[in-house]
Amino acid sequence: MSRRSEPTVIRQPARSNRVLAPVAAFVIGAVVAGGVVFAATRPDATEQAVNRIRAEDAVRDKAQIKELTELARTTRDKLVPVLEGLERVMPVEGDAAFPAAVPSAAAPSAAASASAEGGKPEKATGADIANWRQATAAAVQSFADPPSGETYTNLARSGLASGVRQLATTVDSYVAAQALTGPARTNMLALAARQRMDAIFTWSVGATALDAVSVDAGSGHQHVYLPAAPGSGALTADDSEEGH
């Protein structure tokens, strides 16, 4: 008697295995590749140290710019009375005490008005001179022993400090002229007038540099210029709003 054969059952692989195998291979490959890329691009110890130093320098520079801006504002406020006082006593173009060789830009605006009205420079008192010397000496001292900083911040500080020293020299020249007579006095007063103009110009260069580094540091425009006569050549503030 013949036996009936049983149907052959063919087992198919589970669908989940067919799907998960490629996914697992992809994930493993991605992890391995990512690790290789990370290992290849990760900064080494030297690069990490350099980046850390740069970040610290940036923080320090921003603090120094803020401190320098505050110092410049305070110094400017203290020097304005000195400039105004010197403006009253300096020779003006057209006076016998002001040689024709001195450029007209050196003549202060207020003094020029006095000259047009037939006025003459005033004579400084002993108290005036003492106040000017005290103010300029204090300003010079405030810029002494500057901290080490970034190049452009150092340039801004140096410009302001140089302007202060020139103004102190202006006062000394004016005082020296008081002990002279004749052409020697005339020439010394004219020299003092030019030094005053140069002091304002030099300060304006430092003020412009400070304005620029302040913007770069994210503190916006900062205008710390000294008053300057039109045509003096000194740099002046732009139209940008402070702090922006």
C-alpha positions, 0 to 999 in steps of 0.5 A, spaced: 500 500 500 502 506 497 504 511 502 501 519 501 507 523 501 506 529 506 507 536 503 514 540 504 514 546 508 519 551 506 520 556 512 521 563 510 526 568 514 523 572 519 521 579 516 524 583 522 531 580 521 531 582 514 530 589 516 534 590 522 540 587 519 542 592 514 539 598 519 544 595 524 550 595 519 548 602 517 548 604 525 555 601 526 558 604 520 556 611 522 558 610 529 565 608 527 565 613 521 563 619 526 569 616 531 574 617 526 572 624 523 571 626 531 578 623 532 581 626 526 578 633 527 578 634 534 583 639 537 590 637 540 592 639 546 596 645 543 590 647 539 586 647 545 591 651 549 591 656 544 584 657 543 583 657 551 588 663 551 585 667 545 578 666 549 581 669 555 585 675 552 578 677 548 575 677 555 581 681 558 581 686 552 574 687 553 575 689 560 581 693 559 577 697 553 572 699 558 577 701 563 580 705 558 574 709 556 572 711 563 579 713 564 579 717 558 572 720 559 574 722 566 581 725 564 577 729 558 573 732 563 579 734 567 583 737 561 577 741 558 578 747 563 586 747 562 584 748 554 579 753 555 584 757 560 590 756 555 585 758 550 584 765 553 592 766 554 595 764 548 597 769 542 592 769 536 593 771 529 594 778 528 597 779 535 605 782 535 606 776 539 604 771 534 609 770 528 606 770 521 609 763 520 604 760 525 599 757 521 592 760 522 589 753 524 593 754 531 589 760 533 583 758 538 576 759 536 574 763 542 581 767 542 580 769 534 573 772 536 577 776 541 582 778 536 577 780 531 574 785 536 581 788 538 582 784 544 588 781 547 590 775 550 589 775 558 595 774 563 594 767 567 594 768 574 599 764 579 593 760 581 591 758 574 598 756 572 598 751 579 591 748 577 593 747 570 600 744 572 596 740 577 591 737 572 596 735 567 600 732 572 595 728 574 593 726 567 600 724 566 600 719 572 593 716 570 596 713 564 603 711 567 604 704 568 599 701 563 597 694 563 599 689 557 593 689 552 592 687 545 595 691 540 590 696 538 588 697 545 595 699 546 595 704 540 589 707 543 592 708 550 598 710 547 595 716 543 591 718 549 597 718 553 601 722 548 596 727 548 596 728 555 604 729 555 604 734 550 598 738 553 603 738 560 609 740 555 604 746 553 603 748 560 611 748 561 612 752 555 607 757 557 610 758 564 617 758 561 615 764 556 613 768 562 620 769 564 622 771 557 622 778 553 622 780 546 623 775 541 624 770 545 618 770 549 614 771 542 617 765 539 616 761 546 608 763 546 608 761 539 611 754 540 606 753 546 600 755 541 602 749 536 604 744 542 597 745 544 594 744 537 598 738 537 596 735 544 589 736 541 590 732 535 594 727 538 589 725 543 584 725 537 588 719 534 587 715 540 580 717 541 579 715 534 582 708 536 579 707 542 572 708 538 574 703 533 576 697 538 570 699 543 566 697 537 570 691 535 569 689 542 561 689 542 561 696 546 559 700 541 561 707 539 565 711 545 566 718 543 572 721 548 574 727 544 577 734 546 574 740 543 578 742 537 577 749 533 575 748 526 580 747 521 585 745 526 586 738 523 584 734 529 579 728 528 572 729 531 567 724 533 562 721 527 555 721 527 554 714 530 550 714 537 554 712 543 553 705 545 551 703 538 
